[in-house]
Structure formats: structure tokens, C-alpha cells
Amino acid sequence: MVSEISDEYEFIILWKIENYHCCWQKNKGLYSSVFIATSMENTKWCLSLYPSDNNYENYIRFYLDLQDDGESLDVDFILEILGREGSVLIQRYTDKQEFSKDDKWGYPSFVERTRVLQLEKRSFSSSQYLNGSL
């Protein structure tokens, strides 16, 4: 995982998942390492991805998780799936979402799994990249 500061975003977190194409069969969530947003009161965060589950069986779920018990925060964030050259293939933006202790916000139907695994297969490498921007 890499974090950096850009002109457009306060933080960019790059989460590389090896052999993502195998993960959808396990019906379990995937979780990034916890990262600290120092300019946001040293709050702890992680990304979570659910390639498959019984409730949203045809969709990939993707979330930003607050792993902290501090005061509530309003956060703008973007969740993205990147192609092998780093180009944005799928992007969802959330404006001013309030996070409280142990909150998780994102998209239960971020993208159809078949779109990622079949229709855009040529655009993805064997290791997909997921990017969350705060």
C-alpha cells in the first residue's frame, strides 16, 4: 500500500490485490492494511472489498472504513478500480459523508462482477489495483 499527497486529493491510497481473479470464489471480504490520515486528526482507516457474497451475488462491494473511535468526520472520497497501466476503469465519488466510530461507507453494488471478470478482462492485469482517495 502506498500513500501520497497530490494537488487534487489529501491522500491517495493504492491497494494492490494479487490474483484478484481468484478471490471472488471465496465469498469472503478482503481488507487493506490500516492507514493513518495524519491531517484528519490521526484517524485510522482501511479499505474493504467483497468480491462476492450471498446478498449481492453479482456485484463487487467496495467500502472505506473508519477504524477509529474519535469524533465524527465529514469526508469526500473516491473509490476506483484501475487498469494495468493505472488508468481509471471504474470510479465512484462520495461527497461529504459523515463517518462516526467504526463506520463503513461505500457501494454495495460498486460494479457487476461479470463486467470486471469477463467483459473488461483485457483491460485488467492478473493483479487488479484498487484505489481510494480521501
LOBA-703377 format. One record per residue: residue number from 1; residue in one letter; x, y, z of N, C-alpha, C, O in turn. Coordinates in steps of 0.02 Angstrom, whole numbers, plus 32768, in hexadecimal, padded with zeros to 4 digits. Example, Ala and Ser with C-alpha at 12.3 -4.5 7.8 and 13.67 -1.06 7.14 Angstrom:
# residues 2
  resi  resn   n_X   n_Y   n_Z  ca_X  ca_Y  ca_Z   c_X   c_Y   c_Z   o_X   o_Y   o_Z
     1     a  8294  7EE4  8186  8267  7F1F  8186  8294  7F5B  8186  82C8  7F5A  81A7
     2     s  8282  7F90  8162  82AC  7FCB  8165  8285  8002  818A  829E  8039  8192
# end
This chain:
# residues 134
  resi  resn   n_X   n_Y   n_Z  ca_X  ca_Y  ca_Z   c_X   c_Y   c_Z   o_X   o_Y   o_Z
     1     m  802A  7FC6  8000  8000  8000  8000  802D  803D  8000  805F  8040  8023
     2     v  801A  806F  7FD9  8041  80AC  7FD3  8013  80E6  7FE2  7FDA  80E9  7FCA
     3     s  802B  8116  8009  8004  8153  8013  802E  818D  7FFD  806B  818E  8008
     4     e  800E  81BE  7FDF  8032  81F9  7FC8  8001  8233  7FC7  7FC4  822A  7FC8
     5     i  801C  826E  7FC5  7FF2  82AA  7FC3  7FF5  82C6  7F7C  802B  82CB  7F5F
     6     s  7FBC  82D8  7F61  7FBA  82F5  7F1E  7F98  8339  7F23  7F7F  834B  7F58
     7     d  7F98  835F  7EEC  7F76  83A0  7EEC  7F2B  8399  7EF1  7F0A  83C3  7F0E
     8     e  7F10  8364  7ED4  7EC8  835B  7ED2  7EAB  833B  7F11  7E74  834C  7F26
     9     y  7ED0  830D  7F2F  7EB8  82E9  7F69  7EE9  82F0  7FA3  7F25  82FA  7F99
    10     e  7ECF  82EB  7FDF  7EFA  82EE  801A  7F22  82AD  8021  7F5C  82AE  8035
    11     f  7F02  8275  8011  7F22  8233  8015  7F0F  820A  7FD9  7ED7  820F  7FBF
    12     i  7F3D  81E1  7FC3  7F2E  81AE  7F91  7F4A  816D  7FAD  7F85  8167  7FBC
    13     i  7F1F  813C  7FB3  7F32  80FB  7FCC  7F2C  80C9  7F92  7EF6  80C2  7F75
    14     l  7F62  80A8  7F81  7F61  8076  7F4C  7F65  8031  7F6D  7F94  8022  7F92
    15     w  7F34  8009  7F5F  7F2F  7FC6  7F7D  7F34  7F94  7F45  7F08  7F8F  7F1A
    16     k  7F6A  7F6E  7F44  7F75  7F3B  7F10  7F60  7EF7  7F2B  7F78  7EE1  7F5F
    17     i  7F33  7ED7  7F06  7F1C  7E94  7F19  7F36  7E63  7EE6  7F23  7E65  7EAC
    18     e  7F61  7E36  7EFD  7F7D  7E04  7ED0  7F48  7DD0  7EBF  7F21  7DBB  7EEA
    19     n  7F49  7DBB  7E81  7F1C  7D85  7E69  7ED3  7D91  7E7C  7EB1  7D64  7E93
    20     y  7EBE  7DCD  7E70  7E79  7DE0  7E81  7E46  7DB2  7E60  7E12  7DA3  7E7D
    21     h  7E55  7D9B  7E24  7E25  7D71  7DFF  7E14  7D31  7E25  7DE1  7D12  7E16
    22     c  7E3D  7D1C  7E55  7E2E  7CE1  7E7E  7E04  7CF1  7EBC  7DE5  7CC4  7ED8
    23     c  7E03  7D30  7ED1  7DE3  7D43  7F10  7D98  7D3E  7F10  7D7A  7D31  7F44
    24     w  7D78  7D47  7ED7  7D2F  7D49  7ED5  7D10  7D06  7EE8  7CD6  7D04  7EFC
    25     q  7D35  7CD0  7EE2  7D1B  7C8E  7EF1  7D18  7C7F  7F3C  7CF5  7C50  7F50
    26     k  7D3B  7CA6  7F65  7D41  7C96  7FAC  7D07  7CB0  7FD7  7CFF  7C9A  8010
    27     n  7CDF  7CDF  7FBD  7CA6  7CFA  7FE1  7CB9  7D19  8024  7C93  7D14  8055
    28     k  7CF4  7D39  8026  7D0D  7D5A  8063  7D22  7DA0  8051  7D34  7DAF  8018
    29     g  7D21  7DCC  8083  7D38  7E10  807A  7D84  7E13  807A  7DA6  7DEA  8098
    30     l  7D9E  7E46  8056  7DE6  7E54  8055  7DF0  7E98  8076  7DC8  7EC5  806B
    31     y  7E25  7E9F  809E  7E30  7EDD  80C3  7E78  7EF5  80B9  7EA7  7ECE  80BE
    32     s  7E7E  7F35  80AC  7EC1  7F52  80A5  7EE1  7F58  80EB  7EBF  7F4F  811E
    33     s  7F20  7F69  80EC  7F40  7F7B  812B  7F22  7FBC  8143  7F08  7FE4  811C
    34     v  7F25  7FC6  8184  7F0C  8005  81A0  7F3E  803C  8190  7F7B  8032  8195
    35     f  7F25  8076  817C  7F4F  80B0  816F  7F36  80EB  8198  7EFB  80EF  81AA
    36     i  7F64  8119  81A8  7F54  8152  81D3  7F53  8192  81AA  7F83  81A1  8186
    37     a  7F1C  81B8  81B0  7F16  81F9  818F  7F2B  822E  81C2  7F03  8244  81EB
    38     t  7F6A  8241  81BE  7F86  826F  81F1  7F65  82B3  81F1  7F5C  82D1  8226
    39     s  7F52  82CC  81B6  7F32  830E  81B4  7EE8  830C  81C3  7EC6  833F  81C2
    40     m  7ECD  82D0  81D1  7E87  82C8  81E4  7E85  82AC  822B  7E66  8278  8238
    41     e  7EA6  82CF  8258  7EA7  82BE  82A0  7EC4  8279  82AE  7EAF  8258  82DD
    42     n  7EF4  8264  8284  7F15  8223  828C  7EE4  81E9  828E  7EEE  81B8  82B3
    43     t  7EB0  81ED  8267  7E7E  81B8  8265  7E99  817C  823F  7EC2  8183  8211
    44     k  7E81  8141  8252  7E96  8102  8233  7E5F  80EB  8203  7E24  80EE  8213
    45     w  7E74  80D4  81C8  7E46  80C0  8193  7E5E  807F  8174  7E97  806B  817C
    46     c  7E32  805E  814F  7E45  8028  8123  7E12  8024  80EA  7DDC  8041  80EF
    47     l  7E23  8000  80B6  7DF5  7FF2  807F  7DDD  7FAB  8085  7E03  7F7F  809B
    48     s  7D9F  7F9F  8073  7D85  7F5A  8073  7D63  7F4C  8031  7D41  7F77  8015
    49     l  7D6C  7F10  801A  7D50  7EFC  7FD9  7D31  7EB7  7FE2  7D4E  7E8A  8001
    50     y  7CF6  7EAF  7FC6  7CD3  7E6F  7FC9  7CC6  7E59  7F81  7C96  7E70  7F62
    51     p  7CF1  7E2E  7F66  7CEA  7E1A  7F20  7CAA  7DF2  7F12  7C92  7DF0  7ED9
    52     s  7C8E  7DD3  7F46  7C52  7DAB  7F3D  7C34  7D9E  7F82  7C58  7D94  7FB3
    53     d  7BF3  7D9F  7F86  7BD1  7D87  7FC2  7B89  7D77  7FB1  7B73  7D86  7F79
    54     n  7B66  7D59  7FDE  7B22  7D41  7FD0  7AF0  7D7A  7FC5  7AC1  7D72  7F9E
    55     n  7AF9  7DB3  7FE7  7AC9  7DEA  7FE2  7AD0  7E11  7FA0  7A9E  7E29  7F85
    56     y  7B0C  7E17  7F88  7B1A  7E3C  7F4A  7B43  7E0F  7F1B  7B7B  7E1F  7F09
    57     e  7B26  7DD7  7F0A  7B4E  7DA3  7EEA  7B6C  7DB6  7EA7  7BA0  7D9A  7E94
    58     n  7B4F  7DE4  7E82  7B6A  7DF7  7E42  7B93  7E38  7E44  7BA7  7E51  7E0F
    59     y  7B9F  7E52  7E7F  7BC1  7E93  7E85  7BFD  7E8F  7EB3  7C00  7E67  7EE1
    60     i  7C2D  7EBB  7EA4  7C67  7EC6  7ECF  7C54  7EFF  7EFE  7C3F  7F34  7EE7
    61     r  7C5C  7EF5  7F3F  7C4F  7F2A  7F70  7C93  7F48  7F84  7CC4  7F24  7F8B
    62     f  7C95  7F8B  7F8C  7CD3  7FAE  7F99  7CC5  7FE6  7FCB  7C98  800E  7FC0
    63     y  7CED  7FE9  8002  7CDF  8019  8038  7D1F  8039  8053  7D56  801D  804E
    64     l  7D16  8073  8070  7D48  8095  8099  7D31  808D  80E1  7CF8  809F  80F1
    65     d  7D5D  8074  810C  7D4A  8065  8152  7D72  8090  8182  7DAF  8093  817E
    66     l  7D4F  80B2  81AF  7D6F  80D6  81E6  7D7D  80A4  821E  7D4F  8083  8236
    67     q  7DBC  809D  8231  7DD0  806D  8264  7DE2  8090  82A5  7E11  807C  82C8
    68     d  7DBF  80C4  82B6  7DD1  80F0  82EC  7D94  8100  8316  7D5B  80F9  82FE
    69     d  7D9F  8115  8353  7D66  8126  837E  7D66  8170  8392  7D4B  8182  83C7
    70     g  7D83  819A  8368  7D84  81E2  8376  7D42  8203  8363  7D0F  81E2  835D
    71     e  7D44  8244  835B  7D09  826A  8349  7CF5  825B  8301  7D1E  8243  82D9
    72     s  7CB6  8269  82F0  7C9F  825E  82AC  7CC0  8290  827C  7CD1  82C8  828F
    73     l  7CC9  827A  823E  7CEA  82A2  820A  7CC0  82A1  81CA  7CA0  826F  81BA
    74     d  7CBF  82D9  81A6  7CA2  82DB  8163  7CDB  82D2  8132  7D0D  82F6  8134
    75     v  7CD4  82A2  8104  7D09  8290  80D7  7CEF  828B  808F  7CBA  826C  8084
    76     d  7D13  82A8  8060  7D08  829C  8019  7D38  8264  8005  7D73  8265  8018
    77     f  7D20  8233  7FDF  7D4E  81FE  7FC9  7D39  81E2  7F86  7D00  81E7  7F70
    78     i  7D6A  81C4  7F65  7D60  81A3  7F25  7D7B  815C  7F2B  7DB2  8152  7F45
    79     l  7D55  812B  7F14  7D6D  80E7  7F0E  7D73  80D6  7EC4  7D46  80E6  7E9D
    80     e  7DAA  80B7  7EB2  7DB8  80A9  7E6B  7DD4  8063  7E62  7DF4  8048  7E8F
    81     i  7DC9  8047  7E28  7DED  800C  7E11  7E18  8023  7DD6  7DFF  8042  7DA7
    82     l  7E58  8013  7DDA  7E87  8029  7DA7  7E9B  7FEF  7D79  7E9D  7FB5  7D8E
    83     g  7EAA  8000  7D3B  7EC5  7FD0  7D0C  7F0F  7FC5  7D16  7F2D  7FE4  7D42
    84     r  7F2C  7F9B  7CEF  7F72  7F89  7CF9  7FA2  7FC3  7CEE  7FD8  7FC4  7D0B
    85     e  7F8F  7FF4  7CC5  7FBA  802F  7CBB  7FA9  8067  7CEC  7FC5  809E  7CE7
    86     g  7F7C  805B  7D1A  7F68  808D  7D4A  7F2D  80B8  7D34  7F1A  80E7  7D57
    87     s  7F11  80A9  7CFA  7ED7  80CF  7CE2  7E99  80BC  7D0B  7E91  8083  7D1F
    88     v  7E6E  80ED  7D17  7E31  80E2  7D3E  7DFE  80BE  7D13  7DEB  80D7  7CDE
    89     l  7DE9  8084  7D29  7DB7  805D  7D04  7D71  8068  7D22  7D40  806C  7CFD
    90     i  7D6D  806C  7D63  7D2D  8076  7D85  7D3A  80A6  7DBF  7D6A  809E  7DE4
    91     q  7D0E  80D7  7DC7  7D17  810A  7DFB  7CD4  811D  7E19  7CA2  8126  7DF5
    92     r  7CD2  8123  7E5B  7C96  813B  7E7E  7CAD  8171  7EB0  7CDD  8167  7ED6
    93     y  7C89  81A9  7EB1  7C9A  81E2  7EDC  7C64  81EA  7F11  7C28  81E4  7F02
    94     t  7C79  81F9  7F4E  7C4B  8207  7F85  7C5D  824A  7FA3  7C97  8256  7FB4
    95     d  7C2C  8276  7FAA  7C36  82BA  7FC1  7C1D  82C1  8009  7BE4  82B1  8018
    96     k  7C49  82D8  8035  7C37  82E9  807B  7C11  82B2  80A0  7BDA  82BD  80B9
    97     q  7C2F  8278  80A2  7C11  8241  80C9  7C29  8246  8111  7C64  824E  811E
    98     e  7BFA  8242  813F  7C0C  8245  8186  7C1F  8200  819F  7BF9  81D0  8199
    99     f  7C5B  81FA  81BB  7C74  81BC  81D8  7C75  81C5  8224  7C8E  81F6  823D
   100     s  7C5A  8194  8247  7C5E  8190  8290  7C87  8153  82A2  7CA1  8130  8276
   101     k  7C8D  8145  82E1  7CB5  810D  82F9  7CA5  80CC  82D3  7C6B  80B7  82CF
   102     d  7CD8  80AE  82B6  7CD4  806E  8293  7CA3  806E  8259  7C87  8039  8248
   103     d  7C96  80A8  823B  7C69  80AC  8201  7C8B  8092  81C2  7CC8  8094  81BB
   104     k  7C61  8079  8195  7C77  8061  8153  7C47  8080  8120  7C0A  807A  8127
   105     w  7C63  80A1  80ED  7C3A  80BE  80B8  7C58  80AC  8075  7C94  80AA  806C
   106     g  7C2C  80A1  8046  7C42  8090  8003  7C08  8078  7FDA  7BD1  8094  7FDC
   107     y  7C15  8043  7FB3  7BE5  802D  7F81  7BD9  7FE2  7F84  7C06  7FBB  7F74
   108     p  7B9C  7FCE  7F98  7B8D  7F86  7F99  7B88  7F68  7F53  7B8D  7F2C  7F4A
   109     s  7B7D  7F93  7F21  7B7D  7F7B  7EDB  7BAC  7FA8  7EB3  7B97  7FCA  7E84
   110     f  7BEC  7FA7  7EC6  7C1E  7FD2  7EA6  7C22  7FC6  7E5B  7C21  7FF5  7E34
   111     v  7C26  7F87  7E48  7C28  7F74  7E01  7C13  7F2B  7DFC  7C1F  7F03  7E29
   112     e  7BF5  7F19  7DC3  7BE4  7ED3  7DB8  7C23  7EAA  7DB2  7C52  7EBB  7D8E
   113     r  7C24  7E73  7DD6  7C5F  7E48  7DD6  7C6E  7E2D  7D90  7CA9  7E29  7D7D
   114     t  7C3B  7E1C  7D6B  7C47  7E01  7D28  7C67  7E35  7CFB  7C8D  7E24  7CCE
   115     r  7C57  7E75  7D06  7C76  7EAA  7CDE  7CC2  7EAC  7CE9  7CE8  7EB5  7CBA
   116     v  7CD6  7EA3  7D28  7D1D  7EA4  7D38  7D3F  7E64  7D20  7D75  7E66  7D02
   117     l  7D20  7E2B  7D2C  7D40  7DEB  7D1E  7D3C  7DD6  7CD5  7D68  7DB1  7CBE
   118     q  7D0A  7DED  7CB0  7D02  7DD5  7C6B  7D06  7E0D  7C38  7D33  7E0D  7C0E
   119     l  7CD9  7E3D  7C3B  7CD4  7E70  7C07  7D12  7E9C  7C02  7D25  7EB0  7BCB
   120     e  7D32  7EAC  7C3A  7D6D  7ED7  7C39  7DAC  7EB1  7C49  7DDE  7ECE  7C5E
   121     k  7DAB  7E70  7C3F  7DE3  7E46  7C51  7E25  7E5D  7C31  7E59  7E5A  7C50
   122     r  7E22  7E74  7BF3  7E5E  7E8B  7BD1  7E7B  7ECA  7BF0  7EB7  7ED7  7BEA
   123     s  7E51  7EF2  7C12  7E68  7F31  7C30  7E89  7F26  7C73  7EAC  7F53  7C8B
   124     f  7E7E  7EED  7C92  7E99  7EE0  7CD4  7ED4  7EB1  7CCF  7ED6  7E84  7CA4
   125     s  7F05  7EBB  7CFA  7F3C  7E8B  7CFF  7F27  7E54  7D2E  7EF0  7E56  7D49
   126     s  7F51  7E23  7D39  7F41  7DEE  7D68  7F40  7E08  7DB0  7F23  7DE8  7DDC
   127     s  7F5E  7E42  7DBC  7F5B  7E63  7DFD  7F34  7EA4  7DF3  7F4D  7ED3  7DD3
   128     q  7EF9  7EA8  7E0F  7ED2  7EE5  7E08  7EE9  7F17  7E3C  7F02  7F05  7E71
   129     y  7EE1  7F57  7E2C  7EF3  7F8C  7E59  7EB4  7FB1  7E6F  7E89  7FC1  7E45
   130     l  7EAE  7FBD  7EAF  7E75  7FE1  7EC9  7E8F  801F  7EEB  7EC1  801C  7F0F
   131     n  7E6E  8056  7EE2  7E87  8096  7EF9  7E50  80BB  7F1D  7E19  80C3  7F02
   132     g  7E5E  80D3  7F59  7E2F  80FD  7F7D  7E4F  8140  7F8A  7E88  8142  7FA2
   133     s  7E2D  8175  7F7D  7E48  81B8  7F86  7E20  81DE  7FB9  7DE2  81DF  7FB5
   134     l  7E42  81FE  7FE8  7E20  8225  801C  7E2F  826E  8011  7E17  8299  8037
# end
